[in-house]
């Protein structure tokens, strides 16, 4: 099982299944990683194998869709293609919650995905306060985006039943850091919480 990612720049990379976190287990960041960035994704589960799938047939190749989050260790991103490939392999950094929604629910006009970041902020008082901010909100996803991605990816990649295709919805942005002096929204420990179609779908902590 692979995770095929269309980046915000329109390129395709493949993440191994060791990066998949479907159950919202907390991420304990390895010692060599001090900074994380993130991007929201729309993703779909591939339901049949294929290669060189035409756009008019792509609808037959997935059976549900949802939203998730991809994390990237900035320490490994040096601007090169090799750096991006290496950063895409860090274990448990593809938060793509299952089960997915059926196509009707996923692409209904009322469907909305919202992702929030919660973190502690040190105050002058004895107890740190808890702050929350909305990182991302998205609605009105189109099945055409999934169909196009399947058609483009299968020009070079053979897809199999159970694979996931994920579409980055915007370029990577800084998320959290182990260093309090770094210009990142959160430091030390942060929580990501997301809801889709009225249900809590993303809920995990990042712990340095």
N, C-alpha and C positions, 0 to 999 in steps of 0.2 A: 504494500500500500504506500503510495506517494502523495505528497501535498504539492500540487502544481500551482505556483504563484505567478500571477500577472502583476508585476510591479507597477507603481504609480507612473513609471516612465514607459510602460508598455512592453517591457522585456519579460521573458518567462524563465523562471528558475524552479528547481525542484528541491523541496525540503524532505528529508527522510522521515519515516514514521516515528522515529525516536523523539522527534520534536513535538509530536502531537500530544496535547493535553485536552482530553475530552470531558474530564470530570472536575475541573476547577480546583485541582490540587494546588496548594501554595507553591510558589517558586522560591527555592533557596538558591540564591545566586552564587556561583562558584567564586572562589577568592580572587581569581585572575580577572574577573569582570567587575568594574567599578561604576559603569554607566550603562543605562539602558534607554533605547528609543523604542518607539511603537508606531504602529499604523493600524487603523481599522480595516476590516475586510468583509466583503460579501462572499460567502462560499457556498458550494453545492456539492452534494454527494453523487459521484458517478455510479450509475446503475447498470451499465453494460459496457463491455470492452469495445474498442474501436481505434481506428487510425484514419487520418485524412477525412474527418467528418465534415460534411458540408453544412453551412449555416442553417439551411432549410430542414436538416435532419437532427440538429444538435439537441432539440427539445426532447428527443427520445432517449438521450444518454444520461440524464440526471433525474432524480426522483424527489428532491427536496432541497431547500436552501435556508440559510440563516446568516447571522453576523457573528464575527469574532474579532480577535486581536492577535497580531503577530508582534513579537518582541525581538529586538536586535541588540546584541552587545556592542556598544559603540567602540569599545576598546579594540575590536577586530575590524572595524570599518575604516579602511585607509584610502578609500576612493577607487580602489582597483576592483576588477571583477573577481579576482581570487579572494579579496577581503570580504566581499559580499557573500560569496559562496561559503566561506568559512563561518561567517556570522550567522548564516542561515541554518547551521547544523547544531546549534546549542540545544541540548536536551530540554524538553518541556517548555518550549517558547512559542508554540503554535496553539493558542487557546481557541479551539473551534468546538464549541459545546454541542453535544448530541443529546437527545434526538433532534434532527432538523425539522423545520416546519414543511408541510406540503406546499406545493407550488401556489395553490390558490391563496393560502394565508400569507405566504412569504411575500407575494407581490401584490397584495391588496392595497388599495389607496390608503387604508387606515393603518397599515403596518408602519411601525416606527422603531428604530433602534437608537437607544441613548446610552452613552458610556460616561460614567462618573469616576473621578479620582478622589479618594479620601486619604488624608494623611494627617499626622500629628504636627502641630506647630508649637515650638517652644515659646512660652510666654514668660513674663517676668514673675508670674505667680508660681506656686509650688507644683501645680499640675499642668501638663501640656494640654492645649485645646485641640479639638478635632476639627479639621476643615474639609470642605468638600467643594469640588468644582466640576461642572459639566465639561468633559473633554470633546465630546463629539455627539452630534445628533443627525440622524439621517432618515428620510422616508421617501417613498415613491420609487423604490428600486425597480428596475425594468428587467424582465426575463431576457430581453435582447442582449444585455450585458453578459449574461451567462452563456447564451448561445454563441455569441461572437468569440468569447474566450475559449470555449471548447473547440470551435472551428480553427482558431489560430494555433492553439497549443498542439492539436493533433496533426498538424503538418509535420511536426518533428517528434512528437511524443506519443507512444502507444498508451492509451488509457485503459485501466482495468476496473472491474467492478470493485467498489470500495475505495477507490482513489478519491481525493478531494481536490477541487479546483477553487482557488481563492483569489479574489480580485482586490488588490489594495485600492482603497478609496481616496487616499491622499498620500503625499510623501511622508516619510518618517519624521517624527518630531521627538525631541527630548522628553523623557518621562520621569526617571528617578536616578539617583546617584548615591554612592556610598560616602561621597565627600560633601559636607555641608556647604563648602564654599563654591561648589559648582553651580552653574546657572541652569538648574533643572527644577521642575515644579515640586518634586518631593525628594526627601532624603531618608535613608536608613530603612524605613518600612512604609509601604504604601498599599492601598487596597484599590482594586479595580472592580467596579460593579456595573453591569450592563443589563438592560431589559429590552426584550423584543416581543412584539405582539402581546404586550401586557404581562409577560412572564419574565422573572429574573433568570437570565441565561449566563451571564458572566459574573463571577464572584470569587475572587482569589486575592491573596496577599503576595507581595514581592518583598523578600526579606534578604538584606545584605548581612 
